[in-house]
Amino acid sequence: MFFRVKKSGPREYLQIVENRWEDGRSKQRVLITLGRADRLRESGQLDSLLASGSRFAEKLLILSEFKKGTLPTLSSRTLGPARIFERLWEETGCRKVLQMLLGERKFQFPVERVVFLEVLHRLVDPGSDRACYHWKDDHAVEGIDELQLHHAYRAMAWLGEPIDEDSASLCDEEEPASHLRFRCTKDRIEEALFDRRRDLFSSLGLVFFDTTSIYFQGEGGEELGQRGFSKDKRPDLKQMIVGAVIDDQGAPICCEMWPGNTADVTTLLPVVNRMKKRFGIEDVCIVADRGMMKVATLKELDERGIYYILGTRMRSQNEVRHEVLSRAGRFKKVHREPSKGKTPSPLEVKEVRVEGRRYVVCRNAEQARKDAHDRQAILAALEERLSHGSVKSMVANRGYRRYLKTMAKGTLAIDPEKIEREERFDGKWVLRTNTDLDTAEVALRYKQLWTVEHMFRSVKSLLSTRPIYHKCDETIRGHVFCSFLALLLRHELQQRLEAKDLGHVEWAAMIRDLCRVQLVDVENGSQRFRLRTQTPGVAGKVFQACGVTLPQTVEQVT
């Protein structure tokens, strides 16, 4: 039953109406007409009626008193993120795979719950394991009440521990840090998750590979923590290298880890070898950035018949700079599909072959204009500094140094020839490939890698694998793997949002709205009730997109 306003000429009448099912369809029946709405309001009769009826609507009364702040609050816990990611954890198979592997062990605590808690913490409020166990008390996650910090360390060690299998077939004596290339529990989890969705495709076909460095605040384990080239500009700290393989749908396949002194270029072949053996992949095309470009690597990929699309270093590779970029030829326009409501500017592509080696030159007119604008800004700043004689700061600045030349008596001046050379690179990038894909397809496939790199940039904050204080390689591997599982759940959620035309929703805003969906326990006399707050912003739509039912607004718990 419900109230309805019925208009009759200039007047409005208030009615009580009920819905009923009749002859296979829903019909409405007026139970009573209470009178003119304006007179009921003016006389106070409507308020009296509602107040009288509220005595028989206990839940409504509880809500009303709660909003007034007259009910004592016993506890308040965040519900939204846990409900959403618990569903995704279940449907991606993470829970089932972990429980299957844990059946072989006799832990005295729920390891699967520990891992889920770590993953949820990465997604919602990234931080250390210690911070996680303060954070968990404010979130309504099933089965975590008895968990303690030492359980997290033991669970991370289980994820990263070597397993008693003959893994020699997966290792290569020439791999970097081959003594670390044993199989771990996390490898079995990756393989089982891959097998669960294997029926969606016969082979991977196209995979994207990228690496990043993660520095440690502590010693960084026995062997993983080493000093090397730091992408975080922290050469004073030990670090490790983490690589991730992602399919052409953006779904993470696996992650690999190396000591921090491992060069990016040495990681590609080991990843390809292990991936083909672990996942039974026959034909695969690797897409990777210019950091993987090395003559010996390309030669071996060609010899093994492994397809690749790799970025090149335009300025430092002589063949690219002098041969490929100087070749004449018409560019062909390639129009990309709209993304998140925006239509990207078209690409221009052309093919160049040098002694049988295939290159694809790509150009983006919009990026070219931006590069030219940025260069003019640098040159203007240079001229101003030259007029003031600020020489030391210019030499130390790599962006400035690119356009300078040394004159007589050691003075500096802007070099027009260097400016002209730089103009050749505006809006361009060059790819090297051994595939038979159309030129446009090669360019578009490589553009997908930029999405992967964007994901990696978000991984740094989303997955917050830094700072890591773990002292053992096993727990470090487990800690990083939880970040990989978080990336998997994030991708799954993004897919569902896009299916409901919600792909434009910003991650931070969505998490903020979900965190505002809470469960509040209150007391009314001798009775205890659990209230669920409203779903602000996009929270309600996210619940719908994931097929998650919200709890009742009011529920008596004792």
N, C-alpha and C positions, 0 to 999 in steps of 0.2 A: 504494500500500500504506500501511497505517497500523496503529497499535496499537489494540486494543480490550480492554476489561475484560469478562469473561464471569462472571456470578454463577451459583454453583451451591450452593444452600442458604446457609449462613453464610460460605462461602468465595468468593474472587474469583480468577479465573485470567486471566493475560495472554496475549493471542493476537496474531498478525500476520495481518491480513486484507487481501484485495485486492478491488477492485471490477472486475466484468467485464460486458460487454454480451451478453445472451443472450435470444433470442426477442423482440427489440424492447424489452427492459427491462433495467435495471441490477440485477445480483445480486451478492451478496458470497460470497466463498469463503475459508474459514479455511486458511491455508497451514501454520501450526504453532501449537501451544499451548506456550508457554515454561514454564509452571508456575504455582504459586500466587504471586500478586503480592506478598503480605507476605513470603514466604520469599526471593523474588528481591531485594527491597529490603534485607532484613536481612543477607543474605549478601554484598551488594555486587555480585552477578552482573549486575544490571540496569545499574548504572553502568559496569561493565567492558564490557558489550555495546555500550552507546551510545558510549562512548569509542572502542572499536575501530572501530565503523561510521563514526564521524565522519571517519576518515582518508579515506574514500571520498566524503564529502559536503563538498567544498571550500567551497561557499558558506555552508553552515551553520557551518563552522569560522571563516570570515571574520567572520560576524556575532558569533559567540561571542567572538572575540578583540577585535573592535571594542568590544563592551559592556564587556570587561574593561579597555579603554584601553591595550592593548599594541600596537596598530597605529598607525604614524605617519599623521596626517591631513594630506593635501596641500591640500585646499580644502573649503569648505562654503558652499553657496549655497541660498537660499530658493527653493523650487519651487512651492508651492501657489498663490499668487495669480496668478503668470504663466500657469500651465496653465489655470486657470479662465477668466481674462479673455481669454486668447488665443483660446479656443474661442468665447466670446461675441463677440469682435472679428470673428472669421471669420463667424459665423452671422448677425450683424446686418447684414453687408455692408460694414462699415467698411473692412476691408482692400481689398476689391475696388473700392470706389468711389474710394479714395485712389489705388490703383495705376492705375486708368483715367485719372484726371485727371493723374497724374504722367507718364503716357505722352506727354503733350504737352511735357514739359520734359526737360532733360538735366542733372539734378543728378548730381553725382559721389559722392553718398552716399545710403543708403537712407532717404529722407524718411519713408516709411510706418512704418519701425521707430522713427524719432525720435518721431513723433506717438504711436505706441502706448506707447512708454516714458513719455512725458509723462502720458498718460491713466492708465496703470497707477500711476504715482507719486501722482497725485491721489487715486486710490482707496485706496491702501494706506497711504501715509505723506505726506500733503499737505505741500508746501513749495515753495521757490523752484526755478527751473530749475538754479541752481548746486548746490543740495542734491541734486537729482535725479541729477546726474552723479557724486556720491560714493555715493549710495544704490544705483545700478545695479550696482555691482561685487559686491554681496552677493545678487543675484537672478539666477536662471537663466532669462534671457529670450533667445530665439533671435535672432541677428543684430544684437546691440548691442555686441559687444566692441570694435569700432573707433570707436564714436561718441564725439564730443567736444562740449564745451559750445557751441562756435561753430556746430555743426550744429543745435543746438536753436534758436538765434536765427534762423538762416536758414530753418528749417522753419516757425517761428512767423510769420515775415514772409511766407512763401508762403501760409499759411492766411489771413492778414489783408490781403493785397495786393489793390488794385482789379484787376478783370479787364477786358480790352479788349472790352467789349460796350457796346452802346447801352442804358444802363440808365435813360434818361430816363423811360420809361414806368412805371418802378417808383417814381419819385420824385414828390413833391408840393411845390410851392413853399411851401406853408404848414406843411410838416413842420418840427419842431424840428431845427436844425442840418442843413438839407436839403443843404448842401454836403458832408455826410458820407454821404449816403444812396446811395452807389454800391454796385454789386454787388462782392462779394469772393469769393475762392476758397471760403471757408467757406459762403457762400450756395449755391454749386453742390453742395457736399457734402450740405448739409441737404436740398436738393431731390432729389438722387439717392437718398438714404436713404429719403425719404418715398415716392418712386416705387416702391421695392422692396417696400414693404408696402401700397401703394395698393390691391391686389386684395383686401385684407382688409375694405375698406369703400368704399362709393361716394362718400361725402363725410364730412368731419369731423363735421359736425352740432354738436358742442359742444366748445369749447376753453376752457382756463383761462389767464389771463394775470396775471402778477405781476411786480413789479420789486424790485430791491434796489440798494443803493449799495455800491461797493467803493472803499476809499481807497488811495492810493498812498503809498509811502515816498519816492519820487523826484518828478520833475517831472510824470510821468503823460502823456507823449507830447506831440505838438504841439498837439492840439485836444481830445482826449478828457478830459484831466485838467483839471477846473475846480472851483472852490469852490462849494458849494451846500448845501442842507439835508442834513445827514449823519445817516443812520439809525444810524450807528455812534458818534454823539456825538463826532466828531472834526472839527469845523469848521475846525480849523487846518490840515488836510491837503487836498490836491486829491483829487478822487474822480471816478468815472464811474458812470453808471447802466446796469444790465444788466437786461434783461427777458427772460423765457422764456415760450414758448407750449407748453402741454402738452395732449394730448387727453384724452378722458374715460376712457381706460384707464390714464392716468398716464405715457404715453410722451412724451418731449420731441419737439417738432416743429421748433422753431427758437429761436434766441436773437438778440436785438437789443441794440445798444449806443449810448449817447448820452453827450454831455459831462455832467459832474457837476452843472452848473447847470440841467439840464432838469427841469421839474416833472413828476411822475408823470402828472398829468391830461392833459398834452399828448402822451403817448406812445401812448395807446390807439388813436386813429384812424389814425395812421401804420402801426401794427402790423396793424390790420385790413385797410387798403388793400393793403399789401405782401403780406400773407398770401394774400389772395384772388387777387392777380395771380401770385404766385410758384407757388402750389400748385394753381391752377385750381379754387378752392373757390367754389361758388355760394352755398349756404345755410350760414350759420354762426351760432352763438349764442355770444357772448362772455360769460364769467363772470369778474368782476373785483371787487376789494374797493373800499371807500369812497374810497380815494385817487384813483380814476379818475372820481369823481362830479363832473360839472360841467354846468351847464345847457346851454351851447353844444355840448358833446360829445353830450349826450343828444339834443338837437335834430337834430344832423347824423346821428346813428345812426338816428333815426326817419325822417328824410328819405330816407336811402339804403336803408331797408328792412332794416337789420341788426339782428338780434335780440340782446338783452342781458339779463343778470341781474347787477345791480350792488348792492353794499352802499351804504347811506346813512349819513350822519353824523347820528345821532339827536339829539344835543345842540345842534348848530350849525345844522341846517336847520329853519327855522321851520315849513315845511309838515309835516315829519315830526313835529316836537315838539308842535305845537299841533293839527294836524288828524288825522294818521294815528294817533298813539298815544292820542288822546282818544276816538276812535270806539268805540262799543259794538259788541259782536258776539261770538259764540261761537267759541272756539278748537276746532280739530279735531286729535285726536291722530294722530301719525304714528309708526309703529314702524319703526325702522331695522334693517337686517340686522346680525347679529353680526359683529364684526371681531376677528380674532386671539383667538378664544375668549371674547370679552367681549360682553355684550349692552348696547348703549348705552341710556341713558335716552331715553324717547320725546320727540319734539318736539311742540309745540302750534303750530298755524298758523291764520291767518285772513287773508282778503283785504280790502283797503280801497281804494276808488277815490276819487280827488279830482280832479274836473273831467276825467274820462277817463284820468287817470294811474293806473296800476295799482301798488299796493304789496302786499307780503306781510309781515305781522308774524309773527315767529317767537319762541317762548318755550321755554326749557329749564328745567324745575323744579329740576333738580339745580344748574344754574348760578345760578339765582335764589337758592337757599339759600347758595351760596358767596359771591355778591355781598353778600348781607345780612350774612353772618358777617364778611367782610372790612371792611365799613363799620362794624360794631360795634367791631372791633379798632381802626380808625382813630379813631373817636369816643372810645374809652377812652383812647387815647394823647393825643388832643387835650385832653381834660379834665385829664389829669395835667400836661401842659405849660402849660395855662392857669393851673393852680394854682401853678405855679412861675414864671410870667411869662416863659416862653421864646418871645417874640413873633416875633423875627426869623426863627428857624428855621421857624416855622409859615407865615409869609407866603411864604417862599421855596419851601416844599414844596407842589407842585401838588395832591397828594392831600389835604392839610390845608386848603388855601385854598378848596377846593370847598365846604366846610361852614361857613365863617366869615363873620361880618358885622362891620362896624366900628360900634362904639357911640360914645356921647358921649366926648369927650376922647381919641379915638383908641384906645380900648381894644377888644379883640377878644372875640367871644363866638360860641358855636355857634348857627347859625341853623336852627331847626326847620323853616322853610319849605323851605330848600335840601335838608334831609334828606328831606323828603316828596317833593320833585321827583325826587331821585335814586332813590327807591324805585320810581318808574315804569319805570326802565330795567333793573331787576334781571332778569337772565337773558334779556333781549330783544335782538333785532337786527331791522332793517327792511330789506327788499329792494325795489328798483325794477326792474320788468321790462316789456317790451312783447311778451312771448311769450304764446301761448295754452296753455302748459303748465298742468296742474293745480297748484293751490296747493301741495300736498304735494310735487310733483315739483320745483317751483321751489326750495323750501327744501332738499330733499335734494341738488339739483345744486349749490347754493351751498355746502353743507357739504363737498362734494368739494374746493372751493377751499381749505379749511383743510388738506387733505392736501397740496395743492400748496405752500401757505405753509410747512408743516412741512418739505417737501422743500427749500424755499429756505433755511430756517434751517440744515438740514444741509449745504446747498451751501456755506455760509460756511466750515464747517470741513472737510467732505469734499472740496470742490473747491479750497479754500484759494487762491482767486485773490488773496488778500492775504497778505503784502505783495508788491506788484508793483514791480520796479525798472526795467522796460523804459522806454526813452526814446522809442520810435517807436510811432505809432498802429497800424501794421501788426502789429508783434510783440505789442502789447497785445491786439489783436483775436484773434490766433492763440492767445495764452495763455489767454484767457477761453474760446475755442471748445473747447480741449482739456478744459476743465472741463465744458462742455456734453456732449461725447462721453463723459466719465466718468459723467455723470448718466444718459446713455442706457444704458451698460453696467450700471450699478447697477440701473436699472429692469428690464432684461432678466433679471438674476440674481434679483431679487426675485420676478418672475413665475414663474420655474422653481422657486424654493423654495416658493412658495405652492402650486404644483401638486403638490408632494410633502408638503404639510402641514408645511412648515418656515418658514412666514411669520412665526412668533413669534421666530425666531432674531435676536438683536441683532447689528447690523452690526459693532461693535467686537470682540465676542467671536468672530464668524465669521472676521474678518480675522486675529485673533490665532491662532486654530487653524490657518488656512491657512498662516500664516507659519512655523508649527512643522513643516510638511512640508518637509523639506530633502533635498538631494542632497549626499552627503559622499564625496569621493574619498580613498581610503586606499591604502597601499602594503604589499604583502606579498612580501618578497623582491624579485624582479625584475618582479613583476606588479602591475598597478594595477587596483583595483576601485572601482566607483561604488555606494554604498549609498543606499537611499531610506529615510528614517526612517518611523516609524509615523504614522497619521493620527489625531491626538488630537481629543477633543471632537466637534464637528460636521463636521470637515473631510471625513471619509469620506462623509458624507451629501451634502455639497455637491458633491463629485466625482460622485456617483451622479446627483444632480438635474440636473447639466449634461451628463451622458453622457460624462465625461472618464475615460479609462482611466489608472490609476496606473502609473508605471514599475515594472519589476521591483525586488524588494527588494535583490537583489545582481546586479550586471552587471560582467563583465570588460571593461575598456576598452582595455587594451593586452596 
